[in-house]
Amino acid sequence: MLRRTIAASSLIIVTLAVSACSGGGSSEEETYVEESPAAEPPCADPLADPVTLERYRSADRALKAALAAGRADPIEEAQKAVALGDFRLVAAVTVEGIDTREFGALCALRGGLNPRMARVVTYYGEDGEPSPVPSLEPGDQPSDIASGTPDRAHGDGLVAFARAFNAALISDPAYPYRDVCRVLEPQDADAVGKDLGSAHGAMVRAVSEVPKRDYGFPDLGPFSIGATLADAARRGNVAAMRRMLDDEARSHKKEGSSTKPGAEVAQSSAILDAPDLFGMTPLAWAMAYRRGDAVRFLLARHASPSGAQCQALVDRDSPMQIARSMGWLGMVRRMKPMVSPEDYAALAEGPKLADGSKGSFNSELAKLGDRYGTIFNKDEMTRHSLSFKVDAMGKMASCEFTPKSVSPEFDAEICKLGRTVLEWLPGRDSEGRPQGGEGKVMIRLRGA
C-alpha cells in the first residue's frame, strides 16, 4: 500500500539528501541486516583493510546465525569481539538512522553512528517492532532471517541480548572508546556488576542523559597506561602526544623501515592521521574538545586538516569541518593555507534537515499516502523532488514538487506538509557562516 511505500522510500532518499557523501541507491527489500563496513581508499583505517573487513563480516554472520538459533550468549559474544579487536556496538536501524540507545548504549557523536561503526542486527519500523527478529523455523538457513515476521517476544529477547552485549563490551578493560560510548541507564548498577563480574562491573558507567556535546563526554576519566594518541588529544596532553610520536619515530628509525629523505616525516603523518572506529583522527578529537595547544602541536607535526587519507575536507568528521561546526573561525583560517583553494571553496554547503525532521515527515507522509494511494498506479514507482528555498535563518521561502503527480491536490498538500513539518538548518559558507540555499527531499510514490 502507498503508506508503507512512501515511508520506506522517504527514509532512504531523505537520508541521502541530508548526507550527500552517502551515495548509492537502495531498494525496498533492503533489511540492513547484511550491513558491513565498506572498503575505502587506502589509509590507516583498519576497517579499510580487506582481511579485517572479511573477519568482521564473518563474525557478523556467525552472530546473526547464533541469534537466529537462540543460542547467542551476550557475554561470550562480547568476549569474542574483544579478542578480535572488534569494538562495534550492536545496533538497530530506525527511521532516524543507526541507534544503540534502545540497546543500552549511548555514543556522543555528531550525526550519530553509521553502519560501519556498528553491528546492525535489526530494523525498527514505524510500528516500533523489530524486523527481522532472531527466530528460525526448522530447516531455515541463517540468511533467511531477513524474511522473518516481527514478534514481540523475540524482539524483547533481542533487546535483552543487545543490552547485555553492549554493557559487557563497553565495560571490558580493553574497550578503548569509553570516552565516546557508555552504558545507558542500567536498571540496577549492582546487578549489572554482578552479572559481568566485579572487575568488569566496576567499570560500567551509568549515563542519565544525553551529553551536551557533539563529540565525546566531558568527564574523560583517568589517562590510562594503554592510552592512544587520540586519548591524549582529547585531554590536551601535549607532553604525552610528543612522547608518543617521538617514540614511534625512534622505533621506525631503529627498525630501518626507510632510509629515504623525508621518510620519517611521512611515517609520522601516517601515525598522526590514523582514524579510529568513528573516523576521527587525533586532530579531529583535539578540535572537538577545543584543545588549542594540542591542535597547534598536531598541526606543527603536519596533521591533516582533512583527517585520514581516505577522508575529504568536506566530510563531517574532518578536523576542518569540526572547527567550522564549533564556530572556531580562527582555527579554520589557520588551516586554510594547508589545503587547496578548490577544497576550501567546496566547504560551502546547502541547507540540511534538522534532527527529528525525517521521522516526523515520514509519519505524516504515510497518513497522506493512506488518503491518496488509490489514485496512483500501483505497478509503477515514480520518483519526485520536493525542493525548498531556505534563507540564512533556516526559513522556507518557497516550495516546488517536481515532476507533478496525477493529483494537483496531492501536490499542494505535500508542499504544505513539507512547510509545516520539515525544519531546515541554513547553509554555510566556507568559513561556517550561515547562508541561504536550496533544501531538497527525494520521494518515491506508488499506488495502493
C-alpha positions in Angstrom: 0.0 0.0 0.0 1.1 3.6 -0.5 1.6 4.3 3.2 4.4 1.7 3.5 6.0 2.5 0.2 6.2 6.3 0.9 7.5 5.9 4.4 10.3 3.4 3.4 11.3 5.3 0.4 11.4 8.7 2.0 13.6 7.2 4.8 16.1 6.0 2.2 16.1 9.1 0.0 15.9 11.7 2.7 19.0 10.1 4.3 20.8 10.6 1.0 19.6 14.2 0.8 20.9 15.0 4.2 24.3 13.3 3.7 25.5 13.9 0.2 28.5 11.7 0.7 26.4 8.6 1.4 26.0 7.7 -2.3 24.3 4.7 -3.8 20.7 3.7 -4.1 18.5 1.4 -2.0 15.6 -0.9 -2.7 12.5 -1.5 -0.6 13.7 -5.0 0.1 16.8 -3.8 2.0 16.9 -5.1 5.5 20.3 -3.7 6.7 21.0 -7.0 8.3 23.9 -7.6 6.0 25.4 -4.1 6.5 29.2 -4.3 6.8 32.0 -1.7 6.7 32.6 -0.8 3.1 36.0 -0.9 1.6 37.6 2.6 1.3 40.6 4.1 -0.4 44.0 3.0 1.1 44.6 4.7 4.5 45.4 3.8 8.1 41.8 2.8 8.8 41.7 -0.8 10.0 38.2 -1.2 8.6 39.6 -0.5 5.1 41.8 -3.5 5.4 40.3 -6.4 3.3 41.5 -9.0 5.8 40.0 -7.2 8.8 36.8 -6.4 6.9 36.3 -10.0 6.0 37.0 -11.2 9.5 34.3 -8.8 10.8 31.8 -9.9 8.2 32.4 -13.5 9.1 31.9 -12.6 12.8 28.7 -10.8 12.0 27.3 -13.8 10.0 28.1 -16.1 12.9 26.4 -13.7 15.4 23.3 -13.5 13.4 23.2 -17.2 13.0 23.5 -17.7 16.8 20.8 -15.1 17.4 18.5 -16.8 14.9 19.1 -20.2 16.5 18.5 -18.8 20.0 22.0 -19.8 21.3 23.8 -16.5 21.5 25.3 -15.7 24.9 25.9 -11.9 25.1 28.9 -12.1 27.5 30.6 -14.8 25.4 29.9 -12.9 22.2 31.3 -9.7 23.7 34.5 -11.6 24.7 34.8 -13.0 21.2 34.6 -9.4 19.8 37.2 -8.1 22.2 39.5 -10.9 21.2 39.1 -9.8 17.6 39.7 -6.2 18.5 36.2 -5.5 17.2 34.6 -2.8 19.3 31.5 -2.2 17.3 28.3 -2.0 19.4 25.2 -4.0 18.5 22.7 -1.5 17.0 19.5 -1.2 15.1 18.3 0.8 12.1 15.4 3.1 12.9 13.6 5.8 11.0 16.1 8.2 12.4 19.2 6.2 11.5 21.6 3.8 13.4 20.6 3.6 17.0 22.2 2.0 20.1 20.1 3.6 22.8 17.4 1.0 22.5 20.1 -1.4 23.2 21.5 0.2 26.3 24.4 2.3 25.0 24.9 6.0 24.3 27.5 7.3 21.9 28.2 11.1 21.8 28.9 11.6 18.1 27.6 14.4 15.9 25.3 12.9 13.3 25.2 9.6 15.1 26.7 6.3 14.1 26.8 4.9 10.6 26.7 1.2 9.7 30.5 0.8 9.6 30.6 1.8 13.3 28.1 -0.8 14.5 26.9 -4.4 14.2 23.4 -3.8 12.8 21.1 -6.7 13.7 17.6 -5.4 13.1 15.4 -2.7 11.7 12.7 -0.9 13.7 9.9 0.4 11.5 7.2 2.9 12.3 5.3 0.3 14.2 8.2 0.1 16.7 8.6 -3.7 16.0 12.0 -5.2 15.1 12.3 -6.9 11.7 14.0 -9.3 11.3 14.0 -11.0 14.7 16.2 -13.8 15.9 13.8 -16.6 15.0 14.2 -19.5 12.6 11.8 -22.3 11.7 13.3 -25.8 11.4 15.2 -26.2 8.1 15.6 -22.5 7.6 19.0 -21.0 6.9 20.6 -18.2 8.9 20.4 -16.0 5.8 16.6 -16.4 5.8 16.2 -14.3 8.9 15.6 -11.2 6.8 12.2 -12.6 5.9 11.2 -13.3 9.5 7.9 -12.0 10.9 8.2 -9.5 13.8 7.3 -10.9 17.1 7.2 -9.0 20.4 8.7 -11.8 22.5 11.6 -12.3 20.2 12.0 -8.6 19.9 12.3 -8.3 23.7 14.8 -11.2 23.6 16.9 -9.3 21.1 16.9 -6.2 23.2 17.9 -8.1 26.3 20.8 -9.7 24.4 21.9 -6.4 22.8 21.9 -4.6 26.1 23.9 -7.3 27.9 26.4 -7.5 24.9 26.9 -3.7 24.8 27.3 -3.4 28.5 29.9 -6.2 28.5 31.8 -4.8 25.6 31.9 -1.2 27.0 32.9 -2.4 30.4 35.7 -4.6 29.2 39.1 -3.2 30.2 40.3 -3.4 26.6 37.4 -1.2 25.3 39.2 2.0 24.0 36.2 4.3 23.4 34.7 4.8 26.9 35.1 8.5 26.4 32.7 8.3 23.4 30.3 5.5 24.2 28.9 4.5 27.6 26.3 2.2 29.1 22.9 3.9 29.2 20.9 3.9 32.3 21.3 0.4 33.6 18.3 -0.5 35.8 20.5 -1.8 38.6 24.2 -1.0 38.5 24.9 -3.6 41.2 23.1 -6.3 39.3 25.0 -5.3 36.1 28.2 -5.5 38.0 27.3 -8.9 39.5 26.4 -10.3 36.0 29.5 -9.1 34.4 31.9 -9.9 37.2 33.4 -7.5 39.7 36.3 -6.3 37.5 34.0 -5.5 34.6 31.1 -4.3 36.6 33.2 -1.7 38.5 33.9 -0.1 35.1 30.3 0.3 33.9 29.3 3.9 33.8 25.7 4.9 34.1 24.7 7.7 31.8 21.5 9.6 32.8 21.2 12.0 30.0 22.5 12.8 26.5 25.7 14.8 26.9 25.7 18.4 26.0 28.5 17.9 23.5 28.7 17.0 19.8 31.6 14.6 20.4 32.5 12.6 23.4 31.7 13.0 27.1 33.1 15.9 29.2 34.3 13.8 32.1 37.0 11.9 30.4 38.3 9.9 33.3 41.9 9.0 34.1 44.7 8.8 31.5 45.2 5.0 31.2 48.5 3.2 30.7 47.5 2.0 27.2 46.2 5.4 26.1 46.4 6.3 22.5 47.3 9.5 20.7 43.6 10.3 20.4 43.2 9.8 24.2 46.0 12.3 24.7 44.4 14.7 22.1 41.0 14.7 23.9 42.7 15.7 27.1 45.0 18.2 25.5 48.0 16.4 26.9 50.8 17.8 24.6 53.6 16.1 26.6 52.1 12.7 26.1 51.5 13.3 22.4 55.0 14.5 21.9 56.4 11.4 23.7 54.2 9.0 21.7 55.1 10.5 18.3 58.8 10.7 19.2 58.9 7.1 20.5 57.2 6.0 17.3 59.6 7.9 15.1 62.6 6.4 17.0 61.1 2.9 16.7 60.8 3.2 12.9 64.3 4.7 12.6 65.7 1.8 14.7 63.9 -0.8 12.6 65.3 0.9 9.5 61.9 0.9 7.9 63.1 3.5 5.4 66.3 5.4 4.7 64.9 7.8 2.1 64.9 11.6 2.8 61.7 12.7 4.3 60.6 9.2 5.2 60.4 10.0 9.0 58.0 12.9 8.4 55.9 10.7 6.1 55.8 7.9 8.7 54.8 10.4 11.5 52.0 11.7 9.2 50.6 8.2 8.9 50.5 7.9 12.7 49.1 11.3 13.2 46.2 10.8 10.7 45.1 7.3 11.7 41.3 7.3 12.1 39.6 5.4 14.9 36.3 3.4 14.7 34.4 6.7 14.4 36.5 8.1 11.6 38.1 10.6 13.9 41.8 11.4 13.9 43.7 12.7 16.9 43.5 16.2 15.4 39.7 15.8 14.9 39.4 14.9 18.6 41.6 17.8 19.7 39.3 20.1 17.7 36.1 18.6 19.1 37.4 19.2 22.7 38.7 22.7 21.7 42.2 21.8 22.9 44.1 24.8 21.4 47.6 23.8 22.4 47.0 20.2 21.2 45.7 21.4 17.9 48.6 23.7 17.3 51.1 20.9 18.2 49.5 18.4 15.9 49.3 20.9 13.0 53.0 21.7 13.6 53.6 17.9 13.2 51.8 18.1 9.8 48.5 16.5 10.9 46.0 16.9 8.0 43.0 19.3 8.3 41.2 16.7 6.1 41.7 13.9 8.5 42.7 10.4 7.3 44.0 9.8 3.8 40.6 8.1 2.9 38.7 11.2 4.1 38.0 14.5 2.4 37.8 18.1 3.8 34.1 18.1 3.3 33.4 15.0 5.5 31.5 15.7 8.6 34.3 14.4 10.9 37.3 16.1 9.2 39.1 18.4 11.6 38.3 21.4 9.4 34.6 20.6 9.5 34.5 20.2 13.2 36.2 23.5 13.7 33.6 25.1 11.4 30.7 23.5 13.2 32.0 24.8 16.5 32.4 28.4 15.1 36.2 28.2 15.7 36.8 30.5 12.8 40.3 31.5 13.9 41.4 27.8 13.7 39.6 27.4 10.3 41.6 30.4 8.9 44.8 29.0 10.4 44.3 25.8 8.4 43.2 27.5 5.2 46.8 27.7 3.8 47.2 24.0 4.4 44.5 23.0 1.9 43.9 23.7 -1.8 41.7 26.7 -2.8 39.4 24.2 -4.6 38.9 22.1 -1.5 38.4 25.2 0.7 35.7 26.5 -1.6 34.0 23.1 -1.6 33.4 23.5 2.1 30.4 25.7 1.4 27.2 23.7 1.8 23.5 23.9 1.4 20.7 23.7 4.0 20.3 20.4 6.0 17.3 18.9 7.7 17.3 19.3 11.5 17.4 16.3 13.7 13.9 14.6 14.0 12.5 16.1 10.8 12.9 12.9 8.8 10.9 10.8 11.2 8.1 13.4 11.7 7.8 13.9 7.9 7.7 10.2 7.2 5.0 9.7 9.7 2.8 12.4 8.3 3.6 11.4 4.7 2.3 7.9 5.5 -1.0 9.4 6.5 -1.1 11.4 3.3 -0.5 8.2 1.4 -3.4 6.5 3.0 -5.7 9.2 1.7 -4.3 9.4 -1.9 -3.0 5.9 -2.5 -5.8 4.8 -4.8 -5.2 7.4 -7.5 -1.6 6.3 -8.2 -0.6 3.3 -10.4 0.3 0.6 -8.0 2.6 -1.1 -10.6 4.7 1.9 -11.2 7.1 3.6 -8.8 7.7 7.3 -9.5 10.4 9.5 -8.1 9.8 13.1 -7.2 11.7 16.1 -5.7 10.4 18.3 -3.0 12.5 21.5 -3.1 12.6 24.5 -0.8 14.3 27.8 -1.0 15.8 28.3 2.5 17.1 31.6 3.8 20.1 32.2 6.1 17.7 31.9 9.1 16.5 28.4 8.0 13.1 29.7 7.0 11.4 28.3 3.9 10.6 30.9 1.2 9.2 28.6 -1.5 8.3 25.0 -2.3 8.2 23.1 -5.6 7.2 19.4 -6.1 8.6 18.0 -9.4 7.6 16.3 -11.5 4.0 16.9 -10.8 1.8 13.8 -9.9 -1.6 13.0 -11.4 -3.2 14.8 -8.5 -2.8 18.6 -8.1 -4.4 18.3 -4.7 -1.8 15.8 -3.6 1.0 18.1 -4.9 -0.4 21.1 -3.0 -0.8 19.1 0.2 2.7 17.6 0.1 4.2 21.1 -0.2 2.1 22.2 2.7 3.2 19.2 4.7 6.8 20.0 4.0 6.4 23.6 5.0 4.7 22.5 8.2 6.8 19.6 9.4 10.3 19.9 7.9 12.8 22.1 9.7 16.0 23.2 8.0 19.3 24.3 9.2 20.7 27.1 7.0 23.5 26.5 4.6 27.0 27.7 5.4 29.8 29.4 3.5 33.4 28.1 3.6 34.1 29.5 7.0 30.8 28.3 8.5 28.8 31.5 8.4 25.0 30.9 7.7 23.8 31.5 4.2 20.7 30.6 2.1 20.3 27.9 -0.4 18.1 25.0 -1.6 16.9 22.2 0.5 15.7 19.1 -1.2 13.9 15.8 -0.2 13.5 13.0 -2.7 10.3 10.9 -2.5 9.1 7.8 -4.3 5.4 7.1 -4.8 3.4 4.0 -5.8 -0.3 3.4 -5.6 -2.3 1.2 -3.2 
